[in-house]
Amino acid sequence: MKTNAIFSKKQLFGVCCALLLSPMAVFGQLIVGKSLGADHTADEQKALAVTKNGDMYISINANSFQIMKDDGTFDEIKNPYQESTTRAGILTKISADGKLLWSNMVCVQESANNSQVTSVCEVGDYLYVVGGVRTNVKGEHPVSVFGIPLVSQGEMDYYIAKLNAATGEAVWAKTFGGVRNWEMFNSVVADEAGNLYAVATFGNVSSAPLEMPLKDGSSTSLAVTNNWGEDYLLVKFNKDGEILWATSIGSKFRENGTPDVTVGEDGNPVICGVFNAANGNLMNESEEKREFYIGEQKYMLYPEQSKESALVKLNSTDGSVMWSRYFTGTGNQEVLKVQAISGSNALAVTGKANNQIIVEGSAGLSTETVTHVSGADHLFVISFDVDGKFLWSKSVSGDTSSEGKEISSDDLGNIYVSGYFNGSLNWGDNIVLQKTGSNEKEGFFAKLNGSGKCLYAETVKGTGAESINLIAVNGDKLAVAGDRTTDVTLPYGDSETGVARYTVEDRNYKWFAASYTMKPSVSGISTLNGKRFVPFSYQIVPAFFEMPAVFEYSLAGNLPSGWILDPATGIISGKATEEASGSFSVMISNATDGESVEKTYTYSIVPKPCDILSIQPESLPSRAVTGAFYQQFTLENGEGKIVWTAENLPKGLSLDPDKGLLNGILQQTGELSFTIKAREESGCETSRSYTINAEEFNYSLAPNLKWINQIYGSEAFDHAKV
């Protein structure tokens, strides 16, 4: 079966002959794109992280995980209990050149279980990994967490593990929980001291609270609000996996989403989550039942059927609430992800809503109304400072629906959002994305500056349903991963590249992953191939500069004779006049951000092809008259001594073999066709055929008829006497 599963930055343009690309604002240059497949899987949360050199950590919950290689084969990681069709949480590390470096997993020897790796956090030489390990047993049962044997309390338990980032081997792993399903951490982050914060949902087990053992030997007991449904759980661990404190937040209804957590610049954790996630109609519920507290602040669930959300900052010392924000209003307001913005003492959230968003706040924080597109769900990005004060919002419109599924930030305070959309996606700032044809949905990723201005936005293109569910940034590296149902193309792989679909039996979902380098760079090839006398044009494409960019291109070294570099556009063009090879460098400077980057190109100018020889003119006047005839032919792109020949010349005409001059006394009438040939010293030759319509010269109409009669008499004109 043919596959085309990995694309690197090295081979995608080939010979550049009269090639012209437009400058574009891009994320960066594609390092590697991978086609991913799995058996016995579900479309559930996966994890993605990227290293500073572009390696990716990717997880999936499946019976087996296939990572396609560029030779059409694949690396396959199998659950050791595959025969029972169980799903394991499989974590892999893929190098920046597309190789599988290692894999490890969370698994149990029981049927129909669903162990998962949901979040990965790289700290120095180690990874911290969280998720859930599940059995079908309502009681203690052995499980394996990245190769470490542990005991589950029954059904699904929370786990946290520390792995060696280079080898994937577990340093330690721990489980927590009771006899209840879906006890699973959803996200983990680290602070500068190496402490870890993991967020999850939890529920009572037969009205019994959740017991969490603390480092000091005591335990903390957590019960859901109103003893029903689920609440949100936040646990602080030290770097050895010992629990320092645990706390919960919730209403009297279900908070059964996938909460997220980040750590602000001040070292305190901030979590977000969806309230009334079951979308229950609360019209018949009392105000007392709809009210709930986040810290000391009372909020009210909206009575109509809707989903609402909260953003909560907690004290890193004891987990107490410092401030809160509540997103409410008619319709749904779902805050799905939160991210601290590096270097700015600010936060950003993303998600989706289908009406205006009313953002309430705890003491000292004013209520804000965010105008938002009504009707279908559309994504939003909203920013607050670390004290909870509203900074700005961006509601992204379109003609159908969209969703922000993940958010990240770089060291410069820029924000990255990924998700999907249907139809169009208008970011403002003159950036509008359009879905491909009849595609069901399309994945996007976008970059915003710290003030909410959209700098770039791009899509993965396919003909089915695509979504970029995950985005991760580390230094100048960016990684994305998502779903697909058909072949898709990834942007900025020198040219836009495809990730081929790979189908095996029982494969219900397909994925892709890619990493990019975002430092100022120059996309495209570094070898320019030209031919003598052949028109050449190549556009230098700067990548990942601040936009709108004002570029200046300067040359170091010498271009091939006949080529020129436009200092304003970056277009190299012209006709090379000599065979040659060599190199030159181009410095690209951006006046907008002061960044510059240099790229070295090698070139090779080969002999001109014979097919560029062209006899001129291309055609002769269609009407001619008998008598004196004169026509000079030239050989365009010809060199050296040229020998001219002809076939089927009209009577009275001859061709000078050295000069290409056709002249004489035309003595034929009618439609006359003949061929002119030219051969140069190199041996290249060409020909061109011509047709003229010759008529008898009517000398009686000539103005000097008198002197013609004196010479020739009044008889018919004799051309031979001329």
N, C-alpha and C positions, 0 to 999 in steps of 0.2 A: 504494500500500500504506500503510495507516494505521500510524503509529508514535507512541509517546509516550515520547520518549527522554530528555528532560531535565526535571528538576524543581528549581525554586528555592524559596526560602523565602517567596515573596511571596503565593501565591494560593490556599492550600489549604483554608481553613475556610469562607469565604463568610459568609452571614448567620448569626449566632448567636442562635437562638431556642430557649430551653429546652435549651441544649447544656451537658452536664456531662462533663468529663473528670477522671479520677483523677490526683492528683499522681504523678509517677514519677521514679525515678532514671535519668537519661539521660546519654549521652556528651556531647551538645551538639546544636546545631542544624544540620541539613543545609544546606550551601551549594549544592552541585550534585551531581546524580547523572547518570551518562552510561551509555548503552547502547553497547556496542562490538562490532564484528564484524570478521571477517577471512576471506580466501580462502587456500586452500592453506597451512594452518597446522597446527601440532602443539601439543599441550598441554605445552609446555615452559616453562622458567623465564622469567618476565618481570620487569621492574623497575618500582618505584614509589617516588616521593619527593614530598613536599609542601613548598611554600614557606610562609613566615610569613603570607602573605595568602590561602592556600588554593588557589593554583594547583597543578596536579599534573603531574608528569613520569611518563609511562606508556610502556612499551615492549612490543613483541610481535614474534615472528619469524613473518613471513607474506609472502605474495605481494602482498597489499594489505590495508590497515587502514582500516576505516570507523568514523567517530565520528559518532553520530547527533545531529541537531539537533532543536530543539523544533518545527520546522515540518514534520517528517516526512521531510526530506531528510538527507543525510549528507555530511560531509567525507570524501574518500577519498584516502589516500596510497598510491601505487602504486610497486612496485619497477620501476625503468626497464627491467629485463629480464624483465618479467612474462610475455612470450610463452613463455618457457622453463619456466614454473611453478617458478621458483626462489623460495626464501624469503630475505628480507632481515631484518636486525635493524632494526626501525623504532622510533624514539624520537620522542615528541610531547610538547608542552607544552600543557595545556588550562587556560584561565583559570578563576578562581573563579566567573565567570558563564557558564561552559560553552562558551566559544569556543576554537577551535583557534588557538593563537598561532603555532606553527611545528612543522615536522617535519624530521627528518634521518635518515639510515640508513647501515647498513653492508651492502654488497652486492658481488656478483661476477657476471660474465656467464658462468655455467656452470649446467647443469641439476642439479636435485636437491641443491643445496647448502643449507646451513642456518645462515647467519650469525645471530648473536644479540647482543642487548643484555641483559645479565644484572643489572647493578647500576649505580645512579646516586648520586653524592654531590655535594651542592651546597655549595660553599665560597665565600662572598662573592658576587661577580658571575659566578662560573664553575661549570661542572659538570665533574666527572670521571666518565668512563663507561668500563666494562670489559665484556668478553664474548669472543666468538670469531668470527673471519671464516673462512669455509670455502669451498674450491674442490673440484673433482673431480680435480684434477691432483696427481700425486705428484712435485712439483717446483716450482720458482719459477713464480709466476703473478701477474699484476697484480690488485689488489683496490682497492676504494674504502672508506675508513673515514671516514664523515661528510664525504664530498666530497674528502678528501685521497687522492691516488693513492699506493699503497704496493705492496710486493711480498711475497706470501706465500711461505713456504718449502715449502708443499705441504699439501694437505688443510686441516685447521683450525689456525689460529694464534691465540695470545693477542694481544689488543690493549688498549691504554689510550689514551684521548683526552681532551683538554680542550676544552670548548665554551663559547661565550658564552651565559650563561643567558638573556639577553634575546632573542637572535636565533637561537640554535641552531647558529650557524656554528662550525666547528672552528677552534681556535687552533693545535693540533698533534695528531698521532696517531702511534702507534708500534705495531709488531707484533713478536712474539717467537715462537720455536718451531722445531720440526723437521718432518720429513716424517712427521707422525702425525695421526690424527684426534682430535677432541675435546680439543684444547689450547685451553681456554677458561677465563678467569677467572670465578669464580662470585660474588664479592662484593668491594666496595671501600669503605674508610672513610678518613677523614682525621683526623689529630691536630691539636692547637691550633696547631702550627707550620706546618701546611699540607702535611706529609708524607703520603703515601698508602700504604695497605697493601692488597694484592690477594691473594686466596687462590684456589687452584685445585687440580685433580688433574693429575698428569703421569705419563708412562710413558716407558720407554726406547724408542728407535727402533733396531731391529736391534741391540739390546744397546749402543747408543751413548747416553751421558748427554745431558741437556739443558744446552745452553750459554746462559748469560745474560750479556750485556755490561754491565759496571759503569761508573759515572760516571767513575772514575779511568782508564779506558781498558783495564783488565784485564777478565777474565771469570770467572764462577764456573761450575763444572761440577757438575751434580746427577744422581745415579743413583738409581733406585728400590731399595728394600731387597730383597736376594736376587735382584736383576736380573729381577724378574717382576712383573706386575700393575701397579698404580698406587699412588702415594703422594700425600700432600698437599704442596702447594707454597705458600709465603708469600713475597711479594716486597715490599720497601719501596722506594718511589719518592720522589724529591723533587717539589716542585710543578711542575717542568719535565719530569717524566716520565723522569728519569734514575734508573737502578737503583742504590740504595745498598748493598743486600745481598739475598740470596735464600737460603732454606733449605727443607728438606723433612723430613717426618715420615711414618713408615709402618711397617707390619708386613711379614711375608714373603708376605702375601696381598693381596687387592684392597681398596683404599680408594677405591672408585669411586662416591662419593656426590656431594653438593653441599656442600662445606664452607662455613663462615661465619666472619667475622672482625669483631671490635669493638676499640675502643681504650678502655682503662680510664681512670679519673680521673688515674692517675699517668703516663699517656702511653705505656704499653706495650701492644702488641697481644695479644689473646687469640683463639685460633681453636678451632673445634670441628669434628668430623667423625665419620663412621661407619666402623668397622673391620670387616673381613670383610664388606663390603657385598654381595658376591655370595652371602652366606648359605651358604657352603660347609660341609659336614660335615667336621669336623676330628678325628673320633674315631680315625681311623687315622694321624693325623699325630703325629710325635714331639713331646715337650715342647720339644726344642731348636728345632724348626721353628715351634712356636706362640709361643715367647717373642720379644719385641721390646723395644726401648728407646725411651723418650722422654726425651731428655737422658741423665742417668745412671740413670734409674729403669727397672727391668725390669718388664714386664707380661707376662701370659700370655693368649693368646686362649682363650676357653672352648671345650672340646673338642666339645661338642654343637653342632648346627647352630644358629647364632645370630648376630645382628648386635650389635656392641658399639660403644662410642663413647669419644672422648677430648675433654678440654678442656685446652688448653695455653696457658700464658702465656709470652711470649717477651720478651727484652730488646730494647728499641727501638734500642739502639746497634748490636748485632751479630747479633741473631736467635737468641741462645743461649736455651735453655730455663730459665725461672725456677722454674716448678712445673708439675705436671700432675695431672689427675684422669682416672680410667679407670672407665667405667660398664660393669659386667659382670653376669653371673648367667645363670640359665636363661632361655630365651626371647630376645626382642629388646629391646635398650635403645638407642634411636636418638636421639641428641642432634642436632637439626637446625638450631637457630638459637641464637645467643648475642648478648646485649646488655649493654653497660655501663649501669648505673643512675645517672643524673645526680645529682651531689651527695651520693652515699652511699658511695663507695669500694666498691661491690659490683657483682656481675654476676648475670645471670639467664639460664638456658637453658630451652628448650622442645623438645618432640619427642613421641615416643610409645614405649610399652613394653607388654609383655603379661605381665609378672611382676614380682616385687620387683626392685629395682635395688640392686646392691652398688656403692658408689662408693669405689674405691680411690684412693690418693694417693701422691705422691712424698714424699720425706723430710720429716718433721715434720707431715704431714697424716694425720689418723686416717681409718680406713675407716668409712664410714657405710652403713647399710642403710635404704633408703627403701621403706616398705611401699607396694605398688602393686597395682592391680586385676589379677587374673590372667585369662587367657583371651584375649579380643580385645584389640587394641591400644587403649590409652587415653592421652590426653595427660597430660603432667606439666609442672610448672614448678619448677625448683630454683635456689636462690640461694647464691652463695659470696661471700666478701669478696675484695678484690683480692690477698690473699695465699693464696687457695685454700681458706680455712677454710669449712666447711659452715655455712650460716646457717639455712635452712629449705627445706621442700619442700611442694608441693601436688600431690597426685594427684587428678585429676578423674575421678570415676566416672560410669558410665552403664550402660544395659542393653544396649548394643551397642558400637560402636567410635567412636574420636575421634582427632584428631591436631592437635597444635600446629604450624602451618606457618610462622609468622612471629612475631617479637617486637620490641617497640620500647619507648622510654622517653620521658617528658617531663622538663621542667626541674625538676619538683618531686619527682622520684624515684619516680613511679608507673610501672607496667609495663603494657604493652598486648600482648595475645596474640590471634592470629587462627588460624582453621583450619576444621575441619568436624567434624560428629558425626552419628551415626545414633541414633534413639530419643530418649534423654534425656541431659542433661549436667548433673551435680550439682557445682557449684562450692563447696558448703558455704556458710556464712554466709547460709543461707536463700535462696540463688539457684540455681534449677534451670531449665534450658532444656528445652523439649519440641519435638521435630520436628513439622512440620506434616503431619498426616494420614499418607498413604502415601508421603510424600516419601522418595526414596532416601537422600539425605543433605542436611544443611543447614549453611550457613556461619555462623560465629559470630565475634564479637569481644568481648573482655572487658578490664576494667581492674582491676588489683590494686595495692594500695599496696605500699610498700617492705618490708612484713612478710609479704606473701603473702595478705592478706585481699582477697577479691573484693569490689569496690565496685559494679561494674556488669557485666552480660553481656547481649548482645542477638544477634539473628539476622537474616539476610536470609531472607525467607520465599518459598517457591515450591512447586511441585508435582512437581519433578523431582530433579535433583542439583545442589546448590550448594556452593561452598566459597569462603571468603575466604582466598586464598593469600598476600596481601600486606597489610601494615599499616605506615603510616609516620606519625611525629609530628614536628612542628616548632613549637615554641612552644605556642600554644593551638589549633593546627590539627591535625586527624587525617584521614588518607586511608586508604581500603580499596579493594581490587580483588580480583576473583575470577572463578570460572567459574559458568556457569549453563546449564541445558538448557531452562528454561521462563521465563516471566515471573517476576520476583521483586519483592518490595517491600523498600524501604530504610526503616529506622526513623528517626523523629525529623525528618521533613521537614515539620514543622508537624503534619501527620497522617501516618500511614504511607503512603508513596507507592510507586508501581510503576515499574519500569523495563521497558519493553516489549521483547519479543524481535523481532529483525529477521532474516529468513531470506532468503538468496540461494543460488544454485546452488553446490554444493561447499563449503558452510559446515558444518564439522564441529563447531566449538566456538563458544561464545558467552561474552561477558564483560560485566562491569559495573565501574564505578569510581565512587567518591563521596568527597567531602571534607566535613568537619564543622568548625565552630568550637566549641572546648571551653571557652572562657572562660565564667564564670557568665553566664547569659543567660536569657531567658524565651522559651520556644517559643510558637508560635501566632501568631494574627493580632494586629494593632494597631488595627483598626477594629471597633467593636462597634455593631451595628445592632439597634435595638429598635423596638417599636411600643407606643403608649399602651395601657395596661391589659392587655397581653399578658405572661404570666409569662416571665421571662428568667432564665437561669442560665449562667454561664461560669466555668470553672475556670482560673485562672492556673497555668501549668506551668513552674516553675523548672527550668533545665537545667544540668547539670554543676556541682553543688555537692557538697561532701563529704557522704557518707551514713554513718549514718542522720541525715538532716537534721531540724533543728527550725526551721521557718520562722515568721517573723512578717511580716505584710503591713500596711503603713501607707500611708495615702492622702495625696496632695498635690493640692489642688484639690477640685472638687465633682463628685460623681456626679450623673447625672440624678435629678430628684426622684422618689422611690419606689424607687431602687436602693440597696443597701447592700453593703459589703465586709466579709466575715468575716475578722478579723485573724489567725485561727488557721489557716483552711483555704484562704484565697485565692479563695473563691467570691464572685463578684459576682452578686447575685440581686435579684429584686423585680419590681414592676410600675411602669413609668414612668407618671407622672400628667400630664406635660406634654410637648407637642411641643418639641424642643430639639435643639441640636447644640453640641458643644464638645469639650473635652479634659480629661484628668486624668492623673496619674502615680501609679504604685504602686511603692513601695520594698519589695523582698523581701530580708530579712536571714536568714542562717543562723547560729544559735548554735553549730553544730558546728565550723565553720571560720572564723567571723567575716566571711565574705564577704557582700557585698550587691550588688544590682544594681537599677537603676531602669528601668522601662519606661513610656513614655507611650502612652496610648490616646486615640483620638478616638472620638466616639460621635455617632450620629444617631438621634433618636427621631421616627418618622414617625406620621401619623395612625393611629388604631386601625382595624383592618379591621372591616367590618360583621359578619363571621362570628363575632366574639367576643361580640356581643349575645346574651343568653340570657334568655328568660322563665322566671321562677321562681314556684312550685315546678316541678320537672321532671315530677311526676305528682301526681294527687289520690287520696284514698282510694277504692278500687275500689267500696265499698258506700256508698250514700246512701239516704235516705228522703224521701218527699214532705214538703213543709212548708217552714219557713223555711230559707233557704240563704245562706251567707256565705263568700266566698273572696277574699282579697286577692292580686293578682298584682304582681310587681315585675320591672323590667328590669335585669338584671345588666350592668354596664359601660355603662349608658345615661346620657345627659347631656341637659341642657336640657329643653324641653317635650316630653313624650311623649304621643302620641295613641294611645288604645287602641280597637280594634275587635274584633268577634267575628263568627263565622259559625256558623249552625246551633245557636243557643243553645236549651237545653231550654225548654219552655213555662213561663212565669212568671218567668224570670230575665232580668236586663239588666246590661250592663256600663257602668260610669261611664267615659266617654271621657277624662277628665282624671286620674282617680285609679287606674284599673285595678282597681276593686272590682266583683266580680260578686256580686249578691245578688238577693233576691226570694223568692217562694213557689214552690218546685219542684212542678209539677202534672203531671209525666209519670213514668211508670214504664218499666222495661226498660233495655236497654243504650243509653246515650245518648252520642253522640260530638259534640264541638264543637271549634272552633278559636279561639284567642285570638291577636290580632296586636298588635304594638307598632311605632310609627314615631317615631324621634327627630328633632330639628331638623336634624341633618346629612343627613337623607334615608335613613339606614340603617334598615332594618326587618327584623323577624324574626317568626316565628310558632311556635306549639306547639299540637299537637292533644292532646286529653284524652278519655278515656272513663270514664264512671261507670255503675254498675249501680244503678238506683233502684228501691226497693220502696215499696209502699203503707205509710204510717205506720199501725201498729196501735194506735189510741188507746185501745182497750179495756184495754190492758196498762199504760196510763199510771197513775202513782200518784195523780194528781189527777182521776180519772175523774168524781168527784161534781160538781166545778165545771164540767167540760166538758159533762156532761149537762144541767146547769142552763142553760148558754148555748145549746147546740146540740140538746139533746134526745137521745133514744136512737137516732136515725136514723144512717145512715152519715155519717162525717166529711166536711164540705164544705170543701176547701182554700180555695176562693174567699172564705169568710167569715173566714178568719184575718187 
